[in-house]
Amino acid sequence: MSDNKEIVIKDACIIFDLVDLDLLGSFFSLAVTAITTPQVIGEILDEDQLKAISAYVDNGLLQVDNSGDYQRMLEIAEQYPGLSTADSSVLEIALRKEAIIFSSDGLLRKISTNKNLTVRGVLWIIEQLFIGGLITKEVALGKLQVYSDINMRAPKKEIDKLIDKIRHEP
C-alpha cells in the first residue's frame, strides 16, 4: 500500500467511541488511510458526532467508499442475519480491498476474523497513540479508565490489561 499506510474500514461503533473519548482527531494522526461506507455514515444520528465526522470527510482524512457491491452486501446480510446493513457494507469493502477492519461490534469482529481479516478496536488505537507519542501516558490511562463508562460493551478485562501494561511503560 502506498505511503506505508494501512487501509482501515471504520464502523459506526468505533466512530462513536472515538468521538466520545475525544480521540477522533488523534486517530487521524496515525499512519493509516481511513475508509468507511455511506451506510456507516447513515448510522450516525447524533448531530455533534455527524458534524465531527463530516469535517474529516470534507478534508479527506476519512474517505467514503461509494463503490460498494450492493448485491454482495445483500448476500452478506442474508448469510449473517445478525449484521446490520452498515456492518455488511464494512465487511464487503474490507473483503474487496483486503483491508483491516476497525470495529468493536462482536459479531462483525467474529465473522471478519473467520474470513481471515485483521480486526482492531479502540484499545489498539489508544495503545498506538501512546506508543507513537501522540498522547501521553496520563491521557492514555484516563481514556482507558472512562472507556467502559462510555461503552458498556467495552472489554473490561482487556482494558485492565492495557492499563497495567501502559502503567509499567517508562
C-alpha positions as CSV (number, residue, x, y, z in Angstrom):
1,M,0.0,0.0,0.0
2,S,1.2,3.5,-0.8
3,D,3.0,5.6,1.8
4,N,3.1,2.6,4.2
5,K,-0.4,3.4,5.4
6,E,-2.8,0.6,6.2
7,I,-6.3,0.8,4.8
8,V,-8.8,0.6,7.6
9,I,-12.5,0.4,7.4
10,K,-14.2,2.0,10.4
11,D,-17.7,1.0,11.6
12,A,-20.0,3.3,13.4
13,C,-19.2,1.8,16.9
14,I,-15.6,2.8,16.6
15,I,-16.5,6.3,15.3
16,F,-18.9,6.8,18.3
17,D,-16.3,5.7,20.8
18,L,-13.5,7.9,19.3
19,V,-15.8,10.9,19.3
20,D,-17.0,10.2,22.9
21,L,-13.4,9.7,24.0
22,D,-12.3,12.9,22.2
23,L,-9.7,10.8,20.3
24,L,-11.0,11.2,16.7
25,G,-8.5,13.9,15.8
26,S,-5.7,11.9,17.3
27,F,-6.8,8.8,15.4
28,F,-6.3,10.6,12.1
29,S,-2.7,11.4,13.2
30,L,-1.9,7.6,12.9
31,A,-0.3,6.5,9.6
32,V,-3.5,4.9,8.2
33,T,-5.8,5.5,5.3
34,A,-9.3,5.5,6.9
35,I,-12.2,4.5,4.8
36,T,-15.8,4.0,5.6
37,T,-19.1,3.5,3.8
38,P,-22.2,5.6,3.2
39,Q,-24.1,3.1,5.2
40,V,-21.9,3.7,8.2
41,I,-22.2,7.4,7.9
42,G,-26.0,6.9,7.7
43,E,-25.9,5.3,11.2
44,I,-24.6,8.5,12.7
45,L,-27.7,10.2,14.0
46,D,-26.2,12.4,16.7
47,E,-25.7,15.9,15.2
48,D,-22.4,16.5,17.1
49,Q,-20.9,13.2,16.1
50,L,-22.0,13.7,12.5
51,K,-20.5,17.2,12.5
52,A,-17.2,15.9,13.8
53,I,-17.1,13.1,11.2
54,S,-18.1,15.4,8.4
55,A,-15.1,17.6,9.0
56,Y,-12.8,14.6,8.5
57,V,-14.7,13.5,5.4
58,D,-14.6,17.1,4.0
59,N,-10.8,17.3,4.4
60,G,-10.2,13.9,3.0
61,L,-8.8,12.2,6.1
62,L,-11.9,9.9,6.2
63,Q,-12.7,8.6,2.8
64,V,-16.2,7.4,2.0
65,D,-16.2,4.5,-0.5
66,N,-19.3,4.7,-2.7
67,S,-18.3,1.9,-5.0
68,G,-19.5,-1.0,-2.9
69,D,-21.1,-4.0,-4.4
70,Y,-24.7,-3.7,-3.3
71,Q,-25.6,-7.3,-4.4
72,R,-22.6,-8.6,-2.4
73,M,-23.8,-6.6,0.7
74,L,-27.2,-8.2,0.4
75,E,-25.6,-11.7,0.2
76,I,-23.5,-10.9,3.3
77,A,-26.6,-9.7,5.2
78,E,-28.5,-12.8,4.2
79,Q,-25.6,-15.1,5.2
80,Y,-25.2,-13.3,8.5
81,P,-28.7,-12.1,9.6
82,G,-27.3,-10.5,12.8
83,L,-25.2,-8.0,10.8
84,S,-26.7,-4.6,10.1
85,T,-26.7,-3.0,6.7
86,A,-23.7,-0.9,7.7
87,D,-21.8,-3.9,9.1
88,S,-22.5,-5.8,5.8
89,S,-21.1,-2.8,3.9
90,V,-18.0,-2.7,6.1
91,L,-17.4,-6.4,5.5
92,E,-18.0,-6.1,1.8
93,I,-15.4,-3.3,1.4
94,A,-12.9,-5.0,3.7
95,L,-13.1,-8.2,1.7
96,R,-12.9,-6.3,-1.6
97,K,-9.9,-4.2,-0.5
98,E,-8.3,-6.9,1.7
99,A,-8.4,-4.2,4.4
100,I,-8.2,-4.1,8.2
101,I,-11.5,-3.6,10.0
102,F,-11.7,-1.3,13.0
103,S,-14.8,-2.4,14.9
104,S,-16.0,-3.1,18.4
105,D,-19.1,-5.0,17.2
106,G,-18.7,-8.6,18.5
107,L,-20.4,-10.3,15.6
108,L,-18.7,-8.3,12.9
109,R,-15.3,-9.0,14.6
110,K,-16.1,-12.7,14.8
111,I,-17.2,-13.0,11.2
112,S,-14.3,-10.9,9.9
113,T,-11.7,-13.0,11.9
114,N,-13.3,-16.2,10.4
115,K,-12.7,-14.7,7.0
116,N,-9.0,-14.1,7.8
117,L,-9.4,-10.3,8.0
118,T,-7.5,-8.4,10.7
119,V,-9.8,-6.6,13.2
120,R,-8.7,-3.9,15.6
121,G,-10.5,-1.8,18.1
122,V,-10.4,1.2,20.4
123,L,-7.8,-0.4,22.7
124,W,-5.4,-0.9,19.8
125,I,-5.9,2.7,18.7
126,I,-5.2,4.0,22.2
127,E,-2.1,1.8,22.5
128,Q,-0.8,3.0,19.1
129,L,-1.5,6.6,20.0
130,F,0.5,6.2,23.2
131,I,3.4,4.2,21.6
132,G,3.6,6.8,18.8
133,G,3.8,9.7,21.3
134,L,0.5,11.2,20.1
135,I,-1.0,11.0,23.6
136,T,0.7,10.9,26.9
137,K,0.7,8.1,29.4
138,E,-1.7,10.1,31.6
139,V,-4.1,10.7,28.7
140,A,-4.0,7.1,27.6
141,L,-4.7,5.8,31.1
142,G,-7.5,8.4,31.5
143,K,-9.2,7.4,28.2
144,L,-8.9,3.7,29.1
145,Q,-10.5,4.3,32.5
146,V,-13.5,6.1,31.1
147,Y,-13.9,3.8,28.0
148,S,-16.0,1.2,29.9
149,D,-18.2,4.0,31.2
150,I,-19.0,5.4,27.7
151,N,-19.4,1.9,26.1
152,M,-21.0,-0.7,28.3
153,R,-19.8,-3.4,25.9
154,A,-16.2,-2.4,26.2
155,P,-13.9,-5.4,27.1
156,K,-13.2,-4.7,30.8
157,K,-10.5,-7.4,31.2
158,E,-8.6,-6.3,28.1
159,I,-8.9,-2.6,29.3
160,D,-7.4,-3.6,32.7
161,K,-4.5,-5.5,30.9
162,L,-3.7,-2.5,28.8
163,I,-3.9,-0.1,31.7
164,D,-1.4,-2.3,33.6
165,K,0.8,-2.5,30.5
166,I,0.9,1.2,30.0
167,R,1.4,1.9,33.7
168,H,4.6,-0.1,33.6
169,E,6.0,1.7,30.5
170,P,8.7,4.3,31.1
